[in-house]
C-alpha cells in the first residue's frame, strides 16, 4: 500500500476506494500485524487490570461497601451491550477512527467530532493516571528492593515524581511510535506477568480468609452480588462510574482494526475475549480481598481512606508476605507500564482518522514510512499527556482520584454516543432478522441508555464539592470532578468551532457523509 506521507486529496484513490465519496479511507497503517490472541492481549493490557484494581478497589468499596462485587457485575453489563455495538459497526466499517467515524456516519460531523474528542481526552486522562501510578510503584519497588524508606519517599518529592513520570511517558511514546509488532511483543510478557501474580494474590487472599488471619475479614455471602442492597442511588452511581472505568480500554482491539488480520471480525471477537477475562479477574480479586480484609474503613479494610487509593501497596506484605509482596509491586508497575504503552494506540489512531477525514490539521494524517504508525499523532499524545499530568499534579493534591471520576464521565459520553449510533446506522436492518434486531438495535440502545443515565447522574452529583476527593475549585464552590469533566468537554466544543472555520468541507458533510444503512452481505 502507498505510504500516506500527506493526507490524500479529494479524488485520490487509496486501496481502491475513491476519496471524496463519503466512504471510509485507507490510511497506510501496517496491515496484518496482529492476530486474534495478540488483539485480545492488547485489549487486556490497555485496560490494565492490576492497575485498575489497586486504583479503584478501595474507592469502590468505600462507596458501596460489601456490594462491591455486585457493582463490578453491574458495570460489566453496559460494557457488554456496547461491545455488541462496536462489533457490528466494525463488521461494516473496519476503520481505526471507530467511535468518531461511526458516529459521523450515523449522526453527522459535529456530534461525531465531539464523540472523537471524548475518546481522545479520555485517553489523555487515563494515560496521565497510568504514568502517575507507574511512577509511584517504581519508587515503592525501589524502596522495597533496597530496604531504604528514603528511596521510596522520593515519590513524594514533586520534582522527582514529575521527572520520573515524564520519563516513563517518553519511553512509552517511543515504543508505540515503532509500531504494532513491537507493541505486541512487549505485551505478551507484561500481561502474562500481571495475570499470574494476580492469580497468586487471589489464592493467598482466600487462604488468609479461610484461616481468619485478619480481624477485619468477613465470611462470603451471596448478598454481595445484589446491587439493590447498596444504601443509596448516589453511592451506587459513584461505584458504577468507577466500575465502568475499570473496563475502559477493551475497544483498543477495535481501534487497531486496520492492522489486524481479519479486520472485519477478529477485533470484535478479541474485545469479547478481553472483557470475559477482565470480569473474571475483577470478581475473583474483589471477593478474595473482601473476604480477607473486609470493606470497612479501619485497618486493612478496603474502604480505609488512607489506603483506598492504592490498595495493593497496603495489602502486598500482609497477604503475600515480604518476598512475594514485592512481586505484586512488580505486577502493578508492569500493568501500568504495559497499559501506558498500548493506550497510545486508540488516541493516535483516532487523531489519524480525524485528520484523514479533514476534521483535524493535515499534518496528523502522516504515517511513518517505516514503522507504519501515526508518528506525529503519537508524539503529540505523549506531549499532551505529560503536560496534563504536570499541571494537574501541581494544582491538585488528589489528581489521581479526581481525574478517575472525571474519566468516568468521558467514557459514558462517547460510549453511549457510539451505542446509539449503531442502532441508528443499522435502523434499516433491524427487521431483517431477530439477530439484527437485538445485536444492532436492542442491546446497543440499552447499553447507551444505561451509560447516558450514569453520565447524567454523575454530572449532577459531581456538582457537590464533596464528590470524588472532596476538593473544590477556589472561588467557584464546585467540585473538582465537575470542573474537570465539563471543562474538558467545553474545551472540545471550542476547538471544534475553531476547526470548523479551517476545515469547512468536513463540517458540511462532504468528506465523510451520513449514509442510509443498506443490507450488507457478510462473509
C-alpha positions in Angstrom: 0.0 0.0 0.0 1.2 3.5 -0.8 2.6 5.2 2.4 0.5 8.3 3.2 3.2 10.9 3.8 0.5 13.5 3.1 -3.3 13.4 3.5 -5.0 12.2 0.3 -6.6 14.9 -1.8 -10.2 14.6 -2.9 -10.2 12.4 -5.9 -7.1 10.4 -4.9 -7.5 6.6 -4.6 -6.2 4.6 -1.7 -6.8 0.8 -1.5 -9.2 1.1 -4.4 -11.5 3.5 -2.6 -12.2 6.8 -4.2 -11.7 9.7 -1.9 -14.3 12.3 -1.6 -17.3 10.0 -2.0 -18.1 9.8 1.7 -16.7 6.4 2.2 -14.1 5.3 4.8 -10.5 5.7 3.7 -7.3 3.7 3.9 -4.6 5.4 6.0 -1.3 3.4 5.3 -1.2 1.5 8.6 0.6 -1.8 8.8 -1.8 -4.5 7.6 -1.9 -7.9 9.2 0.3 -7.0 12.2 -1.9 -8.6 14.9 -4.0 -11.8 15.2 -6.8 -12.8 17.5 -4.7 -13.6 20.5 -2.5 -10.5 20.1 -5.5 -8.3 19.7 -7.1 -9.7 22.9 -3.8 -9.3 24.8 -3.6 -5.6 23.7 -7.1 -5.0 24.8 -6.4 -6.5 28.3 -3.2 -4.6 28.5 -4.9 -1.3 27.7 -7.4 -1.9 30.5 -4.6 -2.8 32.9 -6.5 -5.0 35.4 -3.9 -4.9 38.2 -3.5 -1.1 37.9 -7.3 -0.7 37.8 -7.8 -2.8 40.9 -5.2 -1.1 43.0 -6.6 2.3 42.0 -10.3 1.7 42.4 -10.9 -1.4 44.5 -10.7 0.6 47.7 -12.7 3.6 46.3 -15.4 1.3 45.1 -15.6 -0.5 48.5 -15.7 2.9 50.2 -18.8 3.9 48.1 -20.8 0.6 48.1 -19.3 -1.5 50.9 -19.8 -5.2 50.7 -21.8 -4.8 47.4 -18.6 -4.2 45.5 -18.7 -7.5 43.5 -22.3 -6.6 42.5 -21.2 -3.2 41.2 -18.4 -4.9 39.2 -21.1 -7.0 37.5 -23.4 -4.0 37.1 -20.5 -2.1 35.4 -19.9 -5.1 33.1 -23.4 -5.2 31.7 -23.5 -1.8 29.8 -19.9 -2.5 28.6 -21.0 -5.9 27.2 -24.0 -4.3 25.5 -21.9 -1.6 24.0 -19.3 -4.2 22.9 -22.0 -5.7 20.6 -22.5 -2.3 19.0 -18.8 -2.0 18.4 -18.6 -5.4 16.9 -21.5 -4.8 14.5 -20.2 -1.4 13.4 -16.7 -2.8 12.9 -18.0 -5.5 10.6 -19.5 -2.9 8.4 -16.8 -0.2 8.7 -13.4 -1.5 10.0 -11.9 2.0 10.4 -9.3 3.0 13.0 -11.4 6.1 13.8 -14.0 3.8 15.4 -16.4 5.9 17.5 -15.5 9.1 15.6 -16.0 7.6 12.1 -19.1 5.6 13.1 -20.8 8.5 14.8 -20.2 10.8 11.9 -21.7 8.3 9.6 -24.8 8.0 11.8 -25.4 11.5 13.2 -23.2 13.9 11.2 -19.9 15.8 11.6 -20.5 17.8 14.8 -21.8 15.0 17.0 -19.1 12.7 15.5 -16.4 15.3 16.2 -17.4 15.6 19.8 -17.5 11.9 20.2 -14.0 11.6 18.8 -12.9 14.4 21.2 -14.4 12.4 24.1 -12.3 9.4 23.2 -9.2 11.4 22.8 -9.5 13.3 26.0 -10.5 10.2 28.0 -7.3 8.5 26.7 -5.1 11.5 27.7 -6.6 11.4 31.2 -6.0 7.7 31.7 -2.5 7.9 30.2 -1.7 10.5 32.8 -3.1 8.3 35.6 -1.2 5.3 34.3 2.1 7.3 34.3 1.4 8.5 37.8 0.7 5.0 39.2 3.7 3.6 37.4 5.9 6.3 38.9 4.7 5.7 42.4 5.2 1.9 42.2 8.6 2.4 40.6 9.8 4.2 43.7 7.9 1.9 46.1 9.6 -1.1 44.4 13.0 0.6 44.6 12.5 1.2 48.3 11.4 -2.4 48.9 14.4 -3.8 47.0 16.9 -1.6 48.8 15.1 -1.7 52.1 15.6 2.1 52.2 12.4 4.1 53.0 14.1 7.3 51.9 14.2 6.0 48.4 10.5 5.1 48.5 9.8 8.6 49.9 11.3 10.2 46.7 7.8 9.6 45.2 6.5 12.4 47.5 9.0 14.8 46.1 7.0 16.6 43.3 10.0 17.4 41.2 11.3 13.8 41.3 7.8 12.4 40.8 7.1 14.6 37.8 10.5 14.0 36.2 10.1 10.2 36.6 6.6 10.3 35.2 7.7 12.3 32.1 10.5 9.8 31.5 8.0 6.9 31.6 5.7 8.7 29.2 8.6 9.4 26.8 9.6 5.7 26.8 6.0 4.5 26.2 5.6 7.0 23.4 8.8 5.8 21.8 7.7 2.1 21.9 4.3 2.9 20.5 5.9 5.0 17.8 7.8 2.0 16.5 4.6 0.1 15.6 2.2 -2.7 16.5 4.7 -5.5 16.1 7.0 -4.0 18.8 4.0 -3.3 21.0 2.6 -6.8 20.7 5.9 -8.4 21.7 6.2 -6.4 24.9 2.6 -7.0 25.8 2.7 -10.8 25.9 5.3 -10.7 28.7 3.8 -7.9 30.7 0.2 -9.1 30.5 1.1 -12.7 31.4 3.2 -11.5 34.4 0.4 -9.4 35.9 -2.3 -12.0 35.5 -0.1 -14.7 37.0 0.8 -12.5 40.1 -2.9 -11.5 40.4 -3.8 -15.2 40.5 -1.3 -15.8 43.3 -2.6 -12.9 45.2 -6.2 -14.2 44.9 -5.2 -17.7 46.1 -3.3 -16.3 49.1 -6.1 -13.9 50.0 -8.5 -16.9 50.0 -6.1 -18.8 52.2 -5.8 -15.9 54.7 -9.6 -15.5 54.7 -10.0 -19.2 55.5 -7.5 -19.0 58.3 -9.1 -15.9 59.7 -5.7 -14.1 59.7 -7.1 -10.6 59.8 -9.7 -9.3 62.3 -11.5 -7.3 59.6 -12.1 -10.3 57.4 -15.7 -11.3 56.6 -17.4 -14.5 55.5 -18.6 -14.8 51.9 -22.3 -14.1 51.3 -24.3 -14.3 48.0 -25.9 -11.0 49.1 -22.7 -9.3 47.9 -23.9 -10.0 44.4 -27.1 -8.0 44.9 -26.8 -4.4 43.5 -30.1 -3.4 45.1 -28.6 -3.7 48.5 -26.5 -0.6 48.0 -27.6 2.0 50.5 -28.3 4.9 48.1 -28.6 5.7 44.4 -25.8 8.2 44.7 -23.4 5.6 46.2 -24.4 3.1 43.6 -23.9 5.6 40.7 -20.5 6.6 42.1 -19.5 2.9 42.4 -20.8 2.2 39.0 -18.8 5.0 37.5 -15.6 3.6 39.0 -16.6 0.1 37.8 -17.1 1.4 34.2 -13.7 3.0 34.3 -12.2 -0.4 35.3 -13.5 -1.9 32.0 -12.4 1.0 29.8 -9.9 0.2 27.1 -11.2 -3.0 25.6 -12.1 -1.0 22.5 -8.4 -0.7 21.7 -8.9 -4.1 19.9 -11.3 -2.2 17.5 -9.0 0.9 17.2 -6.3 -1.4 15.8 -8.7 -3.0 13.3 -6.9 -1.7 10.2 -3.8 -3.5 11.5 -5.5 -6.8 12.5 -5.7 -10.0 10.5 -9.4 -10.4 9.5 -10.2 -6.8 10.3 -14.0 -7.2 10.0 -14.4 -10.0 12.6 -11.2 -10.5 14.6 -11.3 -7.2 16.6 -14.9 -7.8 17.8 -14.1 -11.4 18.9 -10.9 -10.2 20.7 -12.8 -7.5 22.6 -15.3 -10.0 23.9 -12.5 -12.4 25.0 -10.8 -9.5 26.8 -14.0 -8.5 28.6 -14.6 -12.0 29.8 -11.0 -12.2 31.2 -11.5 -8.9 32.9 -14.8 -9.5 34.6 -13.5 -12.9 35.9 -10.3 -11.3 37.3 -12.2 -8.4 39.0 -14.8 -10.7 40.6 -12.2 -13.1 41.9 -10.0 -10.4 43.3 -12.8 -8.4 44.8 -14.3 -11.4 46.6 -11.0 -12.7 47.8 -9.8 -9.3 49.1 -13.1 -8.6 50.8 -13.1 -12.0 52.5 -9.6 -11.5 53.7 -9.7 -7.9 55.0 -13.3 -6.7 54.7 -14.5 -3.5 53.1 -14.5 -1.3 56.2 -12.7 2.0 56.8 -10.4 0.8 59.6 -7.0 -1.0 59.5 -6.6 -3.1 56.3 -10.2 -2.7 55.3 -10.6 -1.9 51.6 -12.6 1.3 52.4 -9.9 2.8 54.6 -9.4 6.3 53.1 -5.7 6.3 54.0 -5.1 3.3 51.7 -8.1 3.1 49.4 -6.3 5.0 46.6 -3.6 2.3 46.4 -4.9 -0.9 47.9 -2.2 -3.3 46.8 0.5 -1.1 48.4 -1.2 -1.8 51.7 -2.1 -5.4 51.2 1.0 -6.8 49.4 3.0 -7.5 52.5 0.2 -8.7 54.9 -1.4 -11.0 52.3 1.6 -12.3 50.3 4.5 -11.8 52.7 7.6 -9.6 52.3 9.1 -11.6 49.4 6.1 -12.4 47.3 4.7 -9.0 48.1 7.4 -7.4 46.0 6.0 -9.4 43.1 2.7 -7.6 43.5 4.6 -4.3 43.3 6.2 -5.5 40.1 2.8 -6.6 38.7 1.3 -3.2 39.3 4.3 -1.5 37.7 4.1 -3.9 34.8 0.4 -3.4 34.4 0.7 0.4 34.4 3.7 0.4 32.1 2.1 -2.0 29.7 -1.2 0.0 29.5 0.8 3.2 29.2 2.3 1.8 26.0 -0.9 0.4 24.4 -3.2 3.2 25.4 -1.4 5.4 22.9 -3.0 3.2 20.2 -6.6 4.5 20.4 -5.7 8.2 20.8 -3.1 8.2 18.0 -5.3 6.3 15.5 -8.4 8.3 16.3 -6.4 11.5 15.7 -5.1 10.0 12.5 -8.6 9.2 11.3 -9.9 12.7 12.2 -7.1 14.2 10.2 -7.6 11.9 7.3 -11.2 13.0 7.1 -10.1 16.7 7.4 -11.6 17.1 10.9 -8.1 18.0 12.3 -5.0 19.6 10.6 -3.4 17.6 7.7 -0.1 17.0 9.5 -1.6 14.4 11.8 -2.6 12.2 8.8 1.0 11.4 8.1 2.1 7.8 8.7 5.7 6.8 9.3 7.0 5.2 6.1 9.0 2.5 8.0 7.0 1.8 11.2 3.6 2.4 9.6 2.3 4.2 12.6 0.7 7.7 13.0 4.0 9.2 14.3 3.1 12.8 14.8 -0.2 11.9 16.4 1.6 9.5 18.8 4.2 12.1 19.8 1.5 14.8 20.2 -0.5 12.4 22.5 2.7 11.9 24.6 3.3 15.6 24.9 -0.3 16.3 25.8 -0.2 13.6 28.5 2.9 14.9 30.1 1.6 18.5 30.1 -1.8 17.5 31.5 -0.3 15.4 34.3 2.3 18.0 35.2 -0.4 20.7 35.5 -2.8 18.6 37.4 -0.1 17.4 39.9 0.9 21.0 40.6 -2.6 22.3 41.2 -4.2 19.3 42.9 -3.2 17.0 45.7 -5.8 14.5 44.6 -5.1 14.3 40.9 -5.5 10.6 40.6 -8.8 10.3 42.4 -10.5 13.4 40.7 -9.3 12.6 37.2 -10.5 8.9 37.5 -14.0 10.2 38.4 -13.9 12.7 35.6 -12.7 9.9 33.3 -16.0 8.0 34.0 -17.9 11.0 32.6 -15.9 10.9 29.3 -16.2 7.2 29.0 -20.0 7.3 29.4 -20.2 10.2 27.0 -18.5 8.7 23.9 -19.5 5.0 24.6 -23.2 6.0 24.8 -23.0 8.0 21.6 -21.4 5.1 19.8 -24.1 2.7 21.0 -26.9 5.0 19.8 -25.0 5.4 16.5 -25.1 1.7 16.0 -28.9 1.5 16.3 -29.5 4.5 14.1 -27.0 3.5 11.4 -28.4 0.0 11.1 -32.0 1.0 11.5 -32.8 -0.3 8.1 -31.6 -3.8 9.1 -33.5 -4.3 12.3 -36.5 -6.0 10.7 -34.3 -8.4 8.7 -33.8 -11.0 11.5 -34.1 -11.4 15.3 -30.3 -11.4 15.4 -30.1 -8.0 13.8 -32.9 -6.6 16.0 -31.1 -7.5 19.2 -27.4 -7.1 18.3 -27.8 -4.0 16.2 -30.7 -2.4 17.9 -31.9 -3.5 21.3 -28.6 -4.3 23.0 -26.8 -1.2 21.8 -29.7 1.1 22.8 -30.0 -0.5 26.3 -26.2 -0.1 26.8 -26.4 3.5 25.6 -29.3 4.4 27.9 -27.5 2.9 30.9 -24.3 4.8 30.2 -26.2 8.0 29.5 -28.1 7.7 32.8 -24.8 7.2 34.7 -23.4 10.3 32.8 -26.3 12.5 33.9 -26.4 11.2 37.5 -22.6 11.6 37.9 -22.7 15.1 36.4 -25.4 16.0 38.9 -23.6 14.5 41.9 -20.2 16.0 40.9 -21.6 19.5 41.3 -21.3 18.9 45.1 -17.8 19.7 46.3 -17.7 16.6 48.4 -17.9 14.3 45.4 -14.7 12.4 44.5 -11.8 13.5 46.6 -13.8 16.3 48.2 -11.5 19.0 46.7 -13.1 22.2 45.2 -12.0 24.9 42.8 -11.3 28.1 44.8 -13.9 30.8 44.2 -16.4 28.6 42.4 -17.7 26.4 45.2 -18.0 23.5 42.7 -16.3 20.1 42.9 -13.1 19.5 41.0 -14.6 16.4 39.2 -17.4 18.6 37.7 -15.0 21.3 36.6 -12.6 18.8 35.0 -15.3 16.8 33.2 -17.4 19.7 32.0 -14.4 21.9 31.4 -12.8 19.4 29.1 -16.0 18.9 27.1 -16.4 22.6 26.8 -12.8 22.9 25.6 -13.6 20.3 22.9 -16.6 22.4 21.7 -14.4 25.5 21.4 -11.7 23.6 19.5 -14.4 22.2 17.2 -15.7 25.7 16.4 -12.1 26.8 15.5 -11.6 23.7 13.4 -14.8 24.3 11.6 -13.5 27.6 10.3 -10.4 25.9 9.0 -12.0 22.7 7.6 -15.5 23.7 6.4 -15.8 20.8 4.0 -15.8 18.1 6.8 -18.4 20.0 8.7 -20.6 20.5 5.6 -20.7 16.7 5.4 -18.7 16.5 2.2 -15.8 14.3 3.3 -17.4 11.6 5.5 -21.0 11.6 4.7 -24.0 10.3 6.6 -25.4 7.3 4.8 -28.7 5.5 4.8 -27.9 2.0 6.0 -28.2 -0.8 3.5 -28.2 -4.5 3.8 -24.7 -5.8 3.9 -23.8 -9.3 2.7 -21.5 -10.7 5.4 -18.7 -13.1 4.8 
